[in-house]
Amino acid sequence: MKLATIRTADGTRAVRLDGEVLVDLGYSDLGELFAEADWRSKAAAASGTAHPVEGADFAPVVPHPSKVVCVGHNYTNHIKEMGRDLPDYPTLFPKFAETLLGAGDDIVKPAETEALDWEVELAVVIGKEVRRADERQAADAIAGFTVMNDISVRDWQFRTIEWTQGKIWEASTPVGPYVVTPDEVGGVRPALEVRTVVDGQVMQQDDTGTLLFDPVFLVRYISTVITLRPGDIIATGTPAGVGNARKPQVFLHPGQTVVTEISGLGACTNKVVEA
């Protein structure tokens, strides 16, 4: 299934893609749906109001996750371009719900930076509460996958050795348009092409099959530290090709369009605008 949260005149609604329409699932958003133990059967059986796909206003797939956990340095090529050694353990940092945007929303460039960068990421969406998961529990906890653009404010990110202040700018992180269940993309360790395209130029291109720490491992690892709850999001890291690592460096500016896409999942297409 391909599931989404859309904005309507009556508020947000959780929907399922059926051809050219989005079928209302009877929940306000996917976070509310995933909180149901039998969410898969309910989502498959729902037959509510049909909304056209064309012109749909996609909200963040889960508008209010309890947590967003991001992973740095998880593609070999990106680690090398940043001049670092391969890590023994995942590098983790948080985001907050206030950072999230819909798949087609504008990205407002903060007035405080000239170093706005892109990062296409496979994101894992949690569909079952889990703590200290084993292999089977971690796999079962994965509701599906979506696309995230972990927009980074590089000059703020590198003010200190801890990155969070460059990663949590309000309304900066597109995520969506769909949560796609693992059965549609080859399972819980999918090998999918990821790309970033800025004004028609390919900036990043890789395959999620080359992740150092795969989705199941990350659910196990993170759930050892903290309980993962339905609707939580894990961003699995970005491949080589970020603007900060280019020579000369290249950053996003108002008027540009950045597309982050993953095969089988869809794309976030976002225009950069002035604050």
N, C-alpha and C positions, 0 to 999 in steps of 0.2 A: 504493500500500500504506500501511497504518497499522501501525507497528511500535512496540513498547514493551519495557521491562524491568520484570518483575514479581518480587516476592519470594514464594518458596515455602518449604515446610518443608525443601527440599534446597538452599536458596540462591537467588540471583537467576537468572532465565532470560530470554533474548531471545525475544519472541513476535511473531506477526502476527495482526491482528484479522481473523477470518473470521466474519461474522455475530455470533452470540452467544457465540463461543468465541475463545480466544487460543491459537494453534497454536505449539508449541515449535519454535524454529528450529535447535536444536542448539548454541547458544552461551550463555555465562553472562550476557551483557548485550549491548546494542547496540554498545558500544565495540568489543567483541571481533568482532562481526559486521562492522562497517564497516571493520575492518582487512583484511578479505578483498577482493582486487581485484574479484572477481565476486560481491560481496555481494548485488546486486540479484537475480540469477538464483537464488542459493542461498535467499534469503528467499522468493522467489515459489514455489519448488519444494518447500520443506520441508513435511513432513507428520508432525510429531512429536506428542507428547502434547497433548491439548486441555484447556485450563484454562477454566473458566467466566469470562465477563466480569464477571458479577454477583459482587460481593465481592472482586474482584481487588485485590491490594495493590501499587499501582504504585510502583516505585522511581524515582529520577531517571532520565530516559531513557538518559543515559550517566552511570553512577555515578562514573566516575573519568576525566573528560576531562583531557588534558594541559594544557589551558588553557581558560578562559572569558574572552572579551573582550567588554566591554560598551561601548555607544555612548550618550553623552549628547547631549541637544539635537538630536533628529532629527525631531521633528514641529513644524511652524511654530507651531501654537497653544500647545504646551507651552513653546517658547522664549519666546514673548511673555508668557505668564503668569509666567515666572520673571524677566522684565524684562531679557532679553538680546538681542543682535543675532544675526541669522542667521549661522552659522559658515561659513567657507570650506572647512574640513576637519572630519572627524569628531573628536569629543572621545572619547577612549578611556580606559578604566580596567579593571583586571583583577578577576576573582573567582577563587576556588579551589574545588576539588572539595568541600572540607569545608563550603562554604556551601550545598550543594544539598540539597533535600528532594524527596520524591515528591509527586505531584499531589494526594494526599488527606491528607498528613501534617499534624499540628498545627504551627503556628508558635509557638514559645516566645518570649514577649516578654522581651527582656533586662531584667534588674532595673535596669540602668544608664541606661535611657531612658524618657521619656514622649512621645517623638516618633517612633513607629514608623509608617511610611508605606507605601503600596502603589504599585506601578508595573507595569501590565500591559505585556508586551513580546512581539513576535514574535521568536523565536529561530531562528537558522540553525544546522543541525547539519551538520558537514563529513563527507563520505564518501570523500574521496580526498586524499592528501598533495599539497600545492601550495605553491609559493614563487614570488613575483613573477608571479602569474597574469595572463594576458591575459583578455579578455572571455570567450572560449570556455572556457578552463581554469577560470575562476572559476565559470561556470555549471555545468560538469561536476562541480565539487567539492562542490556542494550536494547532500547526501543527502536533506534535507527540512527541514521546519519544525515547531516545537513552541511551546508556551506557556511563558513565564516570568513569575513575579511577583518583580521585583527589589525585594524588601523593603528599605527604607532606614531607617537610624537617623539621622534628620536632624540632631539636635543634635551628634552625633559627625561627621557628614559635613561640617558647616560650621564645625568647629573650625579648619580650615585651608583654603587655597584649593584643595587637592588632596583629592578626595572619597573616596579608597579606604577610609579607616577607617570610614566610615559605610555601606559597601557589602559588607563581607566578614565580617559576623558569622556565627559558626558555625551551621549548620543553620537558615538563615534564608530560603532562596530556593527556592520550589517551581518545578519544571520538569517538564512532561509534559502529559497522560498519554502522548501518542503523538508519534512522529516521522512526519509525513505527507509522502510523496514529492511532488515538485513537480507531477507530472502530475495529481494529485487536486485541486489548488488553483489551477490556472490558470497554472502555470509558475514560474520562478525569481524573478519580480517580482510576487508575488500582491497583489491588492487585496482584503483581508479585513477584516471588521468586528472591532475589538478593543473589549472592555468590561471595566470593573471594577465589581463590585457588592458593596457592604458591607451586610450585614443587609438585603438586598432593595432598597437604594437605589443607583441607577446613579451612579457617581462619575466614570468615564472612558468615553468613547465616541468612536471615530475610525475611520479606514480606513488600512490599511498602504500603500495606493496613494499616500498623501500623504507618505511618508517622504522626507526631503531626500536622504539617501544610501541607495540601495536595496541589497538583499542582494548582488547581483552586484558593485556598486561596493565594498561593504564587504569582500568576499572579496579583491578585487583590492588594495585599499588595505592591509588588515591583512597580507596575505601578502607585500607588499613589505617589511614590517618584520620579520616572523618567519614561519617555516614553520607552516602550518596542517596539522594531522594528523587522521586519521579519528577521529571522536568529539568533536573540539573544538566549542565552542559560541560563537556570536556573538549577543549580545543587542542588538537593533537600536534600542532606545530606547523611551520611553514618551510617550503623548500628554498633552494638558492634562487637568486634573482631580485632580492629586495633592493630598493633604491639606495639605501644607506651604504650598501657594500659595493656599489658601482663606482667606477672611476672614469669620469667624474661622477659624483653622487647625483641622483635624480630623485626629485620629490614631487608630490602632488600639488596642483595649484587650481584655484577656482576656474571653472569652465571645462575642466577635463572630466572624462568619464572613465571610471575604473570598473572592469568586469572581473569578478572572481568566480570561476566555474569548476565544477567537478563532474566528470562523466557519470551519467545515471542519476545525479542529484539535482542538477539545475544550476542556476547562476544568480549571483547578486550583481545587479547593474546599478551603479550609483554615480550621480553627478556630484562633483566637488563644487561647493558654493562659498561665497564670502560670509563671514560671521555677521 
